[in-house]
């Protein structure tokens, strides 16, 4: 009966950008020097593009970033932000090309390395994703998002012990990191650590009460341990949240689990 729901990479990226808050690592000194030597027109175009992206207008943002690149072909931040907009609009391959150019211009920019790794993970290129994320961590050791995503990559490669280690480090760096608790719960599930997984899903729910996947996975584990009452309660909460969030697939899948438990 048990089928596990998705691992979370960086699903808060778009919402954080729309809120005007950067959740990425700080740009290194090379990037700062690059911006200082970039014409004001190109910097302004990138800033306008960021505003469009915050409003969810990714095509408008991409057009502005492209103008900045045409005016200043060696402006790494323009490639980086165009890559982010391409990624958020569902075009990871083109995003990777922009992140590659950003890395070429600034080889030790942790943002560019992280986001290239994230996008490579999205298309299933786990080996190169792992290499990018590892390099981002070498450049900036206190980078919780990089540890979280590398943990997801490690789980995708079947190395759950390494995944748990990375996700634990992400939590150490950011104790309120709901995604990392959720992902560690999934890795612990695959490692047959049911109690540890339940504890992690509970922590994720405490930090993000709208995380439907955490309720769903915890409900499945409760069912596995014979706690039918708690299992139904969690699965019903997950179904309600999936429905509210417009996730039809998650909603239907959870209803199927509920029906199986009620037989």
C-alpha positions in Angstrom: 0.0 0.0 0.0 2.8 2.4 0.8 3.8 4.7 -2.0 5.9 7.7 -1.0 5.2 11.2 -2.3 7.7 13.6 -3.7 11.0 14.8 -2.3 11.2 18.6 -2.0 14.1 20.4 -3.6 13.6 24.1 -3.3 9.9 24.5 -3.7 9.8 27.9 -1.8 12.1 29.6 -4.4 9.3 31.3 -6.3 7.3 32.3 -3.3 10.3 33.8 -1.6 11.2 35.8 -4.7 7.7 37.0 -5.0 7.8 38.1 -1.4 11.0 40.1 -2.2 13.2 37.9 0.0 16.3 36.2 -1.3 16.8 32.7 0.0 19.9 32.1 -2.0 23.4 32.4 -0.7 25.1 35.9 -0.8 26.9 36.7 -4.0 30.7 36.5 -3.7 33.1 39.3 -4.1 33.7 38.6 -7.7 30.0 39.2 -8.4 30.1 42.4 -6.5 33.0 43.6 -8.5 31.2 42.6 -11.7 28.2 44.6 -10.8 30.3 47.6 -9.8 31.9 47.6 -13.2 28.6 47.1 -15.1 26.9 50.0 -16.8 24.0 51.4 -14.7 21.6 50.8 -17.6 22.2 47.0 -17.4 22.0 47.0 -13.6 18.7 48.9 -13.8 17.3 46.4 -16.4 18.1 43.5 -14.1 16.5 45.3 -11.1 13.4 45.8 -13.3 13.5 42.2 -14.2 13.5 41.1 -10.6 10.4 43.2 -10.0 8.6 41.5 -12.8 9.7 38.1 -11.5 8.4 39.0 -8.1 5.0 39.7 -9.7 5.1 36.4 -11.5 5.7 37.9 -14.9 8.5 35.6 -15.9 8.3 36.3 -19.7 8.6 40.1 -19.0 11.5 39.4 -16.6 13.3 37.3 -19.2 12.9 40.0 -21.8 14.5 42.6 -19.5 17.4 40.3 -18.5 18.0 39.6 -22.2 18.3 43.3 -22.8 20.8 43.6 -20.0 22.8 40.7 -21.4 22.8 42.3 -24.9 24.0 45.6 -23.4 26.6 43.9 -21.1 27.5 40.4 -22.3 29.8 39.7 -19.3 27.2 40.6 -16.6 27.0 37.4 -14.7 24.0 38.4 -12.5 21.9 39.0 -15.7 22.5 35.4 -16.8 21.9 34.1 -13.2 18.5 35.9 -12.9 17.4 35.0 -16.4 18.2 31.4 -15.5 16.0 31.7 -12.4 13.2 33.1 -14.4 13.5 30.3 -17.0 13.6 27.7 -14.2 10.5 29.1 -12.5 8.7 29.2 -15.9 9.4 25.5 -16.4 12.3 25.6 -18.8 15.2 23.9 -17.0 17.3 23.2 -20.0 17.5 26.9 -21.0 18.0 27.7 -17.4 21.0 25.4 -17.2 22.6 27.2 -20.2 22.3 30.5 -18.4 23.7 29.2 -15.2 26.6 27.7 -17.1 27.4 31.1 -18.5 27.1 32.6 -15.1 29.5 30.0 -13.7 31.9 30.6 -16.7 32.0 34.3 -15.8 32.2 33.7 -12.0 33.4 30.2 -11.3 33.1 30.5 -7.5 29.6 32.1 -7.4 27.7 29.8 -5.1 24.3 31.0 -6.4 25.2 30.0 -10.0 26.6 26.6 -8.9 23.6 25.9 -6.7 21.0 26.8 -9.2 22.7 24.8 -12.0 22.8 21.8 -9.7 19.1 22.3 -8.8 18.2 22.5 -12.5 20.3 19.5 -13.4 18.6 17.5 -10.6 15.2 18.5 -12.1 16.1 16.9 -15.4 17.5 13.8 -13.7 21.2 14.6 -14.3 22.1 13.5 -10.7 25.8 13.0 -11.2 26.4 16.6 -12.5 23.9 18.0 -10.0 25.9 16.4 -7.2 29.1 17.9 -8.5 27.6 21.4 -8.7 26.1 21.2 -5.3 29.3 19.9 -3.7 31.2 22.8 -5.3 28.7 25.3 -4.0 29.2 23.9 -0.5 33.0 24.1 -0.9 32.6 27.7 -1.8 30.1 28.5 0.9 30.0 25.9 3.7 27.0 27.5 5.5 24.5 27.0 2.6 21.5 25.1 3.9 19.7 25.0 0.6 22.7 23.3 -1.1 22.8 20.6 1.6 19.0 20.1 1.3 19.1 19.7 -2.4 22.2 17.5 -2.3 20.4 15.4 0.2 17.6 15.0 -2.3 20.1 14.1 -5.0 21.8 11.5 -2.7 18.4 9.9 -2.0 17.7 9.8 -5.8 21.0 7.9 -6.2 19.9 5.4 -3.5 22.5 6.6 -0.9 20.1 7.3 2.0 22.8 7.4 4.6 24.6 10.2 2.8 21.2 11.9 2.2 20.3 11.8 5.9 23.8 13.3 6.7 23.3 16.2 4.2 19.7 16.9 5.4 20.8 16.8 9.0 23.5 19.4 8.2 20.8 21.6 6.4 18.7 21.4 9.6 21.7 22.3 11.8 22.3 25.4 9.7 18.6 26.3 9.6 16.7 24.7 12.5 13.3 25.9 11.1 13.8 24.3 7.7 10.6 22.5 7.1 11.7 21.1 3.7 14.8 19.5 5.1 12.8 17.9 7.9 10.4 16.5 5.4 13.1 15.2 3.1 14.9 13.6 6.0 11.7 12.0 6.9 11.5 10.5 3.5 15.1 9.3 3.6 14.5 7.8 7.0 11.4 6.0 5.6 13.4 4.4 2.9 16.0 3.4 5.5 13.2 1.7 7.6 13.6 4.1 10.5 9.8 4.5 11.0 10.0 6.3 14.3 12.6 8.8 13.1 10.6 9.4 9.9 7.4 10.1 11.9 9.4 12.5 14.1 10.7 14.4 11.1 7.3 14.6 9.4 5.9 15.9 12.7 8.6 18.6 12.8 7.9 19.6 9.2 4.2 19.9 10.0 4.9 22.0 13.1 7.0 24.4 10.9 4.6 24.4 7.9 1.1 23.3 8.7 0.1 23.5 5.0 2.7 20.8 3.9 0.2 18.2 2.6 2.9 15.7 1.7 4.1 15.6 5.3 0.7 14.7 6.6 0.3 12.1 3.8 3.6 10.4 4.4 3.1 10.4 8.2 -0.4 9.0 7.7 1.0 6.1 5.6 3.6 5.4 8.3 0.9 5.4 11.0 -1.0 2.9 8.9 2.1 0.8 8.6 2.5 0.7 12.4 -1.2 -0.2 12.9 -2.3 3.2 14.2 -5.4 3.4 12.0 -7.0 6.4 13.8 -4.0 8.6 13.4 -3.4 7.4 9.9 -6.9 8.4 8.8 -6.7 11.7 10.5 -3.4 12.6 8.7 -4.6 11.3 5.3 -7.9 13.3 5.6 -5.9 16.4 6.4 -3.6 15.8 3.5 -6.5 15.3 1.1 -8.1 18.5 2.3 -4.9 20.5 1.8 -4.2 18.9 -1.6 -7.7 19.9 -2.7 -7.3 23.5 -1.4 -3.9 23.7 -3.2 -5.3 22.5 -6.5 -3.2 19.4 -6.5 -5.6 17.0 -8.1 -3.1 14.1 -8.4 -2.2 14.3 -4.7 -5.8 14.6 -3.7 -6.9 11.5 -5.7 -3.9 9.4 -4.5 -4.7 10.3 -0.9 -8.4 9.4 -1.3 -7.3 6.0 -2.6 -5.3 5.4 0.6 -8.2 6.5 2.8 -10.5 4.1 1.0 -8.1 1.2 1.4 -7.8 2.0 5.2 -11.6 2.1 5.6 -12.2 -1.3 4.1 
